[in-house]
Amino acid sequence: VEKKIGEQTQSYNEEICHRIEELKMEIKDLEEDLKVMENEEKGPSSSSSATDGKKNSGKVTANSEYPPESTVIQNLLQAQVEFYLSDYNLKRDKRLLESVMKGHKGFLSLDEVLGLARIRQLCTDKEQLIAALKRSKVL
């Protein structure tokens, strides 16, 4: 019994350490985003970048799709989906694991992701979800 408890504790500790590393990376990304936003506020506004809309050189970036205040929501969406699809969570959420296994090559559709409870609380817009997930280094 003690050996099994020790193994479970070790497993939980590894998952926690992994999540801490993910959060550190997320904080680093947020700090970089903040620096970029501060530089944009300080620097002279370029009429082309300020008025051309949401596209940058033909490429849509995660922050160009939505106003800067939604960066927090995008980060929350990204973290929540990464958690939902983590090995740690899939071991415990049998319903979600079954959905993943039924999907094509282990993928969930965007509609299925948007149907997850905590994702529904954050957004209902596929485009916003896509913008958030494009930033993920895990997915």
N, C-alpha and C positions, 0 to 999 in steps of 0.2 A: 504494500500500500504506500509506504514512504517513498519507494523508488518511483512508483507511478506519479505521485504528487510532485516529486522532484523533476520528473520529465515534463509534466504539464507546466510547472513553474518555469522551467527552462524555455519551453516553447513560447509561453506568454511573454517572457522577458525578451526573447528574440523578436517577436512580433512588435512589442513596444519599442524596442531599439530601432527596428526598421521604420516604424511610423514616425519616430522622432527624427530620423534622418530625412524622411519625406517632408516633414513639417519644416525642418531647417532649410531644405531646398526651396520650399514654398515661400518662406520668409525672405530668403535671398532674392527670389523673383519679385516679391512685393517691394522690397527695398530698391531694386533696380527700376521697377515701374515708377516708384515714387520719385526717384532721381530724374527720370525722363520727364515726368510731369512737371517737376519743379523747374527743370531747365527750359521746358516749353513755356512756362509762365514767365520766367525771367528774360528769356531771349526775345529779340524782335519778332513779331508775328509775321510770318511769310504769307502773303496773300494766297499763294497757290496751295499751301498745306492747310491753311485755315478755311478756305472756301471750296476746295475741290471736292469735298464730301468724304465718303468713307473709304475710298480706294487709295492705295499708296503704290505707285508704280505698277498698277494692274493686279497687285497682290493684296488680298484682304488679310489684315492682321487681327489678332484677338481684340486688341484695344480699339481698333478703328471702327469696328462694327457698332459699338455702343459707347455712350458717354463714359468718361473716366470713373464716375461713381459706381458703375456696374462692375468694375474690376473686382471689387470685394465679392460680389455675387458669383462672378466667374470663378474666382479662386475657391469659393465654397462649393460650387457645383463640381469643379474638378476634384477637389479633395473627397467629396461625398461619393462620387462615382468610383474613384480609385479605391475607396474603402469598401464599397459594395462589392466590387469585383476582385478584392484581394483574396488571397488564399485563406487568410485568417477568417474573413467573414463567410466565404463560401463553404468552409468546413462546418459552420454553424447554421447557415441559412439554407436549408434543404430545398425550399421552394425556389429560391433564386438559382441555386445550383441546377435544379431540374430545368429551369428556363434556359440557362446557358447551354446545358447539354443538348436541349432540343433544337437550339438555334443552329444556323449554318456555321459550321466549323467553330463552334463555341462562342459566337457573337450574339449580342442582344441587339434588337432593332432600337432605333431612337425612340419609337413609341413606347417600347417596353421600359427603356430607361426613364423616360418622362413619366411613366406610370408608377415608378417607385415613390414611396411616401415622402421621403425627405427631399427628393428631387422636385416633386410636385409643389412642395412648400416654397422652393426657391425660384422655379420658373415653369412656364408652360410652352415656351417658344423654342422650337427646334434649332433655329439659327443661333440663339444665345447659347444653347447647350453645345452645339458644334463648335462655336468660338471658344468656349471654355475648355472643351476636350482637346482641341488642337494644340493647346499649350502643354498638355500632359507628356511627361517623359516616360511614364509607366504604361499608359494605354496604347 
